[in-house]
Amino acid sequence: MSDGLSPAITLRPATPADADGAAALMYAVGPKLFNRIYGPRPEDAVRFFGAAFLQPGTPFSRENVIVAEHAGEVVGLASSLPAHALRLAWPTVGRLMLRLRGLLFLLRLLPTVFDLRGSTDTTPPEAYYLGILSVRADRRGRGIGGLLLAEVCRQAQAAGCDAVCLHAELDNDGARRFYARHGFAVTTEHPTPRAARWGVAGFAAMRKDIAAMRKDVPPGRVPPPGYTVPNTPD
């Protein structure tokens, strides 16, 4: 629904037909990181996200994804789930990577994985975890990221969680400012010495307490006139 506004942005659950667009949006969040983990070529990483989107039980599965749609096109998405479910999902990711990339690739990747897991495996199990929030480059700065983030927080409340947690790259100042404007605060910072050699300095863990969050934006709807959603990063 548009609420009388044009153009309208609608949020909805992802469907299998969204796989190609969702994979490209997920990859766009961190090409340096994802080329290393799921590549090495960009097309390899995008292929992984497409497969993970269609595979139940991964952090990137379509059941964990909401998309922002404009004029029939997917222009943004958020991938999120309860943190306790996130821990159970990583073995499925490992099996998928084994099928797509082979055992030798996984063995070579292990030191990097341990480096990254040490910096990102800090989310309390009772929290809700936002893994990816992405808006298409030509649609940034229009409030789509804020609308998606508000919906993630609403879903977290519905799941009985008292906080939403995420990780932003240490040197991604735009993303960190965006989340800070939406009430997230840095709880810890984790350098990644091994990953720094290929451009990922580390991660900042961020948290927003939502127990008393206002429900200003109804699910799946454009905010009413007068409601301002801050710009998305970049």
HELIX and SHEET records of a PDB file:
HELIX    1   1 PRO A   16  ASP A   18  5                                   3    
HELIX    2   2 ALA A   19  ALA A   28  1                                  10    
HELIX    3   3 PRO A   31  TYR A   38  1                                   8    
HELIX    4   4 PRO A   42  LEU A   54  1                                  13    
HELIX    5   5 ARG A   62  ASN A   64  5                                   3    
HELIX    6   6 ALA A   83  ARG A  101  1                                  19    
HELIX    7   7 LEU A  103  THR A  120  1                                  18    
HELIX    8   8 ALA A  137  ARG A  139  5                                   3    
HELIX    9   9 ILE A  144  ALA A  158  1                                  15    
HELIX   10  10 ASP A  173  ARG A  181  1                                   9    
HELIX   11  11 PRO A  193  ALA A  196  1                                   4    
SHEET    1   A 7 THR A  10  PRO A  13  0                                        
SHEET    2   A 7 VAL A  65  HIS A  70 -1                                        
SHEET    3   A 7 GLU A  73  PRO A  82 -1                                        
SHEET    4   A 7 TYR A 128  VAL A 135 -1                                        
SHEET    5   A 7 ALA A 163  GLU A 169  1                                        
SHEET    6   A 7 GLY A 202  ASP A 209 -1                                        
SHEET    7   A 7 ALA A 185  PRO A 191 -1                                        
END                                                                             
